[in-house]
Amino acid sequence: MATVSGLPDLRATITDGYAGDWREMMNIAQSAREAYAQGGEAQYLPFMPPGDAGQWVNNGKKYYLSDRNQDPAWRNQLLLWSYDKMVQFSALDVIELLAPTPLLLVASPTPRPSRRARPPTARHRNPRNCS
């Protein structure tokens, strides 16, 4: 399976040390969430951390932290308590629902249908059982 981000297993990325000790990060995130629930300010971390953080992060920095990123709303920040959501996600958990059909997912804040897009044919309208 491939994704545009090239990051199908976000959980492994986090638990393999992307943000340091992930268990400590979960405790910090919990404290930040509780403080916010009691009226405190939302706490943010850099989405693209400083320094060398592996190939996919360094490639992301070349885009997101440069003039190539044309999205004026994008900021290099992540809610601190997002880490507990990120550590729960892995596209590999649902691979059996997708395989053996290759799947490419593309996300955009603004839908941009292709001029070449066609409506699905009858064979595409029914979900396939991959079990």
Salt bridges, closest charged atoms under 4 A:
ASP84 OD2 - ARG33 NH2 2.24
ASP84 OD1 - LYS85 NZ 3.44
ASP93 OD1 - ARG11 NH2 2.79
